Amino acid sequence: MSLHIVLFEPEIPQNTGNIARTCAVIGAKLDLVYPIGFSLDEKHLKRAGLDYWSQLEITKWKDIAQFMEIHGQEKQLFLYTTKAPKSYHKVIYTSEGDTYLVFGKESAGIPEEVLVEHKENCVRIPMRPALRSLNLSNSVAIAAYEYLRQTDFIGLQGQGQLHHSHWKD
């Protein structure tokens, strides 16, 4: 079982860096679908990802068509879009096989033709109707942690250092 965070044509290096950091912390794989709007050597990308880059598995895809040709029929493929009627918390994630959480570029989201072809796999994060969207890295964190919650946080554990006696009741 592997969780893949898939970014279609990301444009902002700080978002991708933050997402890379989230992926490293939770053990998810990061799939970058080109073209991307920055160099992987960009300092803002590296800074946002901290020193976690060595803890991360990254797969690079030539374009959306190549990614969808190989993974478009996956049972656990979910496309995050503001256009979907189904909320992300209504999805049933399983820990069997790989799961792909797909996010579009910051300025335009996932291409309409991909959404239409996979409309049963489209999900949204609820928000106020008058507002356009959440930040990409925040959306990824919300979706990834819902997947982890449903799969009982397999492979993760808390790292708290405080004794219970230090907490006030």
N, C-alpha and C positions, 0 to 999 in steps of 0.2 A: 504494500500500500504506500502510495506517495501522494502528497498534495502538491499540485503545480499551480503557481500563480502565473498567469499568462498576461502579458502586456502587449496589446496590439499597438504598435507604432507610438510608444511613449515620447512625449515632447519636452518634459521638464526634468532635468537631471536630479534635482533635489527630491522630487517625488519618487523617482526610480531608486535613488539611494535609500530613502526611507523604507520603501517596499523591500529592497534587498536586505536591509537590516531586520525587518519583520520576518522575512523568509528564513534568514539565518537563525534567528532566535527560536522559531517554531519548527525548524527542520523541513520547511517546504522548499521545493525546487522553483527556480525562477526561469520562465520562458520569455525571451525577448523576441518579438516579431518585428522585423525591419520593414521599412526604414525607421530608424529612431532619430530624434531631433537633437542629438548631442553625441559626443565621443565618450566611450567608456572610460577614457583617461581623464575626463573633466574633473577638476578639483571639487566642485560642488557635489558631484555624484559620489566621489570617494569620501568626502567629509560626512555626508548624510548617512552613508553606510558604515561609518566608523571603521574599526579594524576587523570587521566581521566578514570581509570579502573572501577570506580563505576558508570560511565555514559554509560557503554557499555553492550550490551546484547550479550553473547557468547554462541553458541551452539557447542557442541563437537560431532563428528561423529566417529564411530569405525574405518571405512575405506572408501575408495572411493566407493566400491560396495554398502555399506549401504546408502551413500548419494545419489548416482545415482539411486538406487532402488526407493527412495522416491521422488526425485526431477528431475530425468532424463528426464521426459516428460513435464516439465514446459514450458509454452509458452515463457516466458521471462527468458530463461537460456542461458547465453553467455559464451563460453569458450575462454579465451584469450591465443593465441598461435602465435608464429612467423611463423607458417606453414600455416596459413589461407590466402586465397586470398582476403577476404572482410575486408576492413578497419573499425575500430571501429566507425568512424563518419558516416558510411553508415547505421548503425543499427538504427532502429526506436524503441526507448524506450517509454513505456507508464507508466503512474502512476496507471494503473488498476492492482490490484493484486500485487504479490511479483515479484521482479526481482532479479536474481542471476547472479553475475559477478564472474566467476570462474577462478582461477589462480593456476598454478602448482608450484611444488617445484623449488627452485632456480637452482638446478643442472641439472634438466631434463625436467621441464615443466609438462604438463598434459600427462598422459600415452597415447600412440598412439592409443590403442584400443578404448579408450573413445572418442578421437578426430574423429576417423573414424566413430564410431557409431552416432556421433552428428555433422557431418561435416557442415550441414546447419546452425549450431549455433556457428561455430568457427569464431572468429574475431581477427584481429591483430592491433597493433599500428605501423604505418609506421616508418621505420628507414633505415639508410644506409645499403645496402646489405652485405657489408664486415664485419659488426659487429654483434655479437651474439644476444644480448638482452639488454633491459633496466633493471635497478634495480627493483626488485619486488614491493617495496613500491611506487616507482615513477609510475610504470605501473598501480597500483591500483588507485592512485590519478588521473591520466589522465582519466581512464575509469569511475571512480565514478563521476567526475565533468562533464563529457560529459552526463552521465545519468541525473545528476542534472540540467544541462543546458537545456536539452530537456524536462524535467518535470517542468521547470520554478522555480527551486530551492524551491519547496514546503517545507514549514516548516522552512526555513532558512531566515535569514535577516542579513543585514550588521550591523556592530557594530561600525562604524566610530565615533570618538569623536571630530574631528576637525570641526570647522565652515568653511564654504566656504570661508570666508574672510581670512583664514590662507593660502589658496592655492594661489600660484602665477600663473598668466595667462601667 
